[in-house]
């Protein structure tokens, strides 16, 4: 089991979303907390070391720290704006 933490920007982005989108993203965040990383992709370039999880048309960009079992949510945004 992982601990999931929002950074301030990700929290603001999450709270601005519609309620239905928030519920979908919450389910995906709970998957991260349970250690379900299927179909997550590692990012390249400037975002190397980070991963993304798909949530409909939205993307959750996160950083996984294996030593401490902490997942930091960096960005939650529509797929056309996230990178």
Backbone as CSV, one residue per row, in Angstrom:
resi,resn,N_x,N_y,N_z,CA_x,CA_y,CA_z,C_x,C_y,C_z
1,UNK,0.833,-1.181,0.000,0.000,0.000,0.000,0.878,1.246,0.000
2,UNK,0.537,2.197,-0.851,1.299,3.429,-0.989,0.560,4.586,-0.342
3,UNK,1.302,5.589,0.062,0.714,6.832,0.535,0.679,7.777,-0.659
4,UNK,-0.439,8.426,-0.891,-0.581,9.354,-2.013,-0.660,10.766,-1.460
5,UNK,0.164,11.664,-2.007,0.177,13.059,-1.568,0.007,13.966,-2.785
6,UNK,-0.800,14.993,-2.648,-0.975,15.999,-3.701,0.041,17.107,-3.489
7,UNK,0.625,17.622,-4.583,1.324,18.885,-4.416,0.263,19.978,-4.558
8,UNK,0.563,21.202,-4.194,-0.451,22.264,-4.135,-1.111,22.514,-5.487
9,UNK,-0.314,22.528,-6.558,-0.873,22.786,-7.886,-1.823,21.674,-8.313
10,UNK,-1.443,20.428,-8.065,-2.299,19.301,-8.436,-3.602,19.344,-7.656
11,UNK,-3.535,19.723,-6.400,-4.746,19.819,-5.584,-5.685,20.891,-6.129
12,UNK,-5.130,22.051,-6.499,-5.945,23.120,-7.077,-6.597,22.667,-8.378
13,UNK,-5.813,22.006,-9.248,-6.348,21.525,-10.521,-7.474,20.516,-10.284
14,UNK,-7.274,19.621,-9.321,-8.274,18.599,-9.006,-9.578,19.243,-8.529
15,UNK,-9.486,20.213,-7.647,-10.681,20.838,-7.085,-11.455,21.677,-8.098
16,UNK,-10.808,22.115,-9.173,-11.469,22.895,-10.223,-12.276,22.027,-11.185
17,UNK,-12.027,20.714,-11.192,-12.694,19.823,-12.140,-14.146,19.579,-11.754
18,UNK,-14.937,19.149,-12.760,-16.332,18.801,-12.507,-16.402,17.603,-11.563
19,UNK,-17.518,17.465,-10.877,-17.696,16.410,-9.877,-17.536,15.015,-10.484
20,UNK,-18.083,14.780,-11.691,-17.993,13.453,-12.311,-16.551,13.108,-12.661
21,UNK,-15.800,14.099,-13.124,-14.391,13.879,-13.454,-13.594,13.628,-12.179
22,UNK,-13.919,14.352,-11.114,-13.249,14.138,-9.828,-13.452,12.705,-9.335
23,UNK,-14.657,12.173,-9.513,-14.939,10.808,-9.068,-14.113,9.795,-9.857
24,UNK,-14.003,9.998,-11.183,-13.195,9.108,-12.024,-11.731,9.156,-11.595
25,UNK,-11.214,10.349,-11.392,-9.810,10.510,-10.998,-9.579,9.930,-9.605
26,UNK,-10.544,10.072,-8.717,-10.422,9.501,-7.378,-10.274,7.985,-7.437
27,UNK,-11.028,7.335,-8.331,-10.895,5.884,-8.495,-9.485,5.512,-8.946
28,UNK,-8.930,6.294,-9.871,-7.579,6.025,-10.364,-6.536,6.279,-9.278
29,UNK,-6.760,7.294,-8.455,-5.839,7.577,-7.351,-5.874,6.444,-6.333
30,UNK,-7.056,5.883,-6.090,-7.161,4.745,-5.179,-6.429,3.529,-5.750
31,UNK,-6.453,3.374,-7.092,-5.663,2.311,-7.731,-4.183,2.509,-7.452
32,UNK,-3.722,3.758,-7.556,-2.316,4.051,-7.257,-1.999,3.701,-5.802
33,UNK,-2.898,4.052,-4.917,-2.688,3.779,-3.494,-2.587,2.279,-3.238
34,UNK,-3.355,1.496,-3.992,-3.331,0.043,-3.831,-2.178,-0.615,-4.588
35,UNK,-1.399,0.166,-5.314,-0.246,-0.375,-6.031,-0.590,-0.944,-7.393
36,UNK,-1.701,-0.520,-7.982,-2.100,-0.981,-9.320,-1.551,0.008,-10.342
37,UNK,-0.483,-0.399,-11.026,0.190,0.478,-11.984,0.035,-0.019,-13.422
38,UNK,-0.948,-0.876,-13.682,-1.127,-1.412,-15.033,-1.454,-0.292,-16.005
39,UNK,-0.898,-0.376,-17.155,-1.049,0.570,-18.267,-0.552,1.980,-17.953
40,UNK,0.187,2.169,-16.885,0.821,3.459,-16.630,2.080,3.537,-17.473
41,UNK,2.389,4.717,-17.954,3.557,4.866,-18.822,4.579,5.791,-18.177
42,UNK,5.831,5.448,-18.356,6.925,6.306,-17.909,7.061,7.445,-18.919
43,UNK,7.282,8.640,-18.425,7.430,9.796,-19.298,8.891,9.961,-19.691
44,UNK,9.097,10.671,-20.786,10.446,10.869,-21.319,10.787,12.351,-21.331
45,UNK,12.001,12.653,-21.719,12.430,14.039,-21.886,12.518,14.770,-20.558
46,UNK,11.925,15.964,-20.509,11.971,16.792,-19.302,11.259,16.148,-18.119
47,UNK,10.365,15.223,-18.405,9.576,14.581,-17.355,10.105,13.195,-17.000
48,UNK,11.341,12.910,-17.346,11.913,11.589,-17.075,11.867,11.298,-15.582
49,UNK,11.475,10.063,-15.240,11.361,9.659,-13.845,9.946,9.763,-13.318
50,UNK,9.063,10.408,-14.094,7.664,10.538,-13.705,6.833,9.555,-14.523
51,UNK,5.630,9.298,-14.064,4.724,8.378,-14.738,3.395,9.072,-14.971
52,UNK,2.598,8.504,-15.885,1.265,9.043,-16.102,0.248,7.922,-16.051
53,UNK,-0.904,8.243,-15.515,-2.033,7.315,-15.464,-3.187,7.972,-16.191
54,UNK,-3.834,7.184,-17.030,-4.961,7.673,-17.800,-6.235,7.636,-16.981
55,UNK,-7.023,8.700,-17.071,-8.339,8.760,-16.431,-9.281,9.423,-17.427
56,UNK,-9.780,8.653,-18.377,-10.615,9.216,-19.433,-9.788,10.160,-20.288
57,UNK,-10.251,11.397,-20.447,-9.512,12.400,-21.217,-8.509,13.154,-20.354
58,UNK,-8.355,12.745,-19.114,-7.443,13.414,-18.196,-6.238,12.530,-17.907
59,UNK,-5.164,13.157,-17.471,-3.944,12.438,-17.135,-3.519,12.833,-15.728
60,UNK,-3.055,11.834,-15.004,-2.510,12.051,-13.663,-1.007,11.825,-13.785
61,UNK,-0.232,12.858,-13.570,1.230,12.747,-13.629,1.712,12.611,-12.191
62,UNK,2.502,11.569,-11.954,2.946,11.311,-10.582,4.390,10.852,-10.548
63,UNK,4.959,10.943,-9.360,6.327,10.544,-9.088,6.261,9.462,-8.020
64,UNK,6.847,8.307,-8.315,6.809,7.179,-7.369,8.171,7.053,-6.705
65,UNK,8.172,7.114,-5.388,9.398,6.985,-4.622,9.373,5.630,-3.934
66,UNK,10.062,4.642,-4.503,9.995,3.259,-4.020,10.476,3.083,-2.588
67,UNK,11.512,3.794,-2.208,12.092,3.587,-0.885,11.092,3.869,0.231
68,UNK,10.303,4.926,0.065,9.419,5.356,1.122,7.964,4.986,0.846
69,UNK,7.688,4.429,-0.315,6.336,4.085,-0.734,5.417,5.297,-0.720
70,UNK,5.865,6.379,-1.353,5.080,7.604,-1.463,4.876,7.913,-2.940
71,UNK,3.662,8.256,-3.296,3.361,8.704,-4.652,2.943,10.162,-4.552
72,UNK,3.667,11.046,-5.231,3.348,12.465,-5.221,2.655,12.812,-6.527
73,UNK,1.430,13.295,-6.440,0.696,13.713,-7.628,1.180,15.097,-8.014
74,UNK,1.693,15.192,-9.222,2.303,16.438,-9.669,1.334,17.272,-10.477
75,UNK,0.534,16.627,-11.307,-0.332,17.363,-12.212,-1.556,16.532,-12.525
76,UNK,-2.720,17.158,-12.568,-3.952,16.533,-13.025,-4.573,17.517,-13.999
77,UNK,-4.628,17.144,-15.269,-5.148,18.072,-16.272,-5.648,17.309,-17.483
78,UNK,-6.365,18.024,-18.334,-6.845,17.430,-19.584,-5.637,17.036,-20.416
79,UNK,-5.789,15.976,-21.190,-4.651,15.428,-21.928,-4.021,16.430,-22.892
80,UNK,-4.781,17.400,-23.391,-4.195,18.354,-24.332,-3.388,19.448,-23.611
81,UNK,-3.541,19.548,-22.283,-2.841,20.582,-21.530,-1.777,20.069,-20.585
82,UNK,-1.731,18.766,-20.350,-0.953,18.241,-19.237,0.563,18.319,-19.438
83,UNK,1.056,18.189,-20.650,2.496,18.187,-20.857,2.933,19.549,-21.224
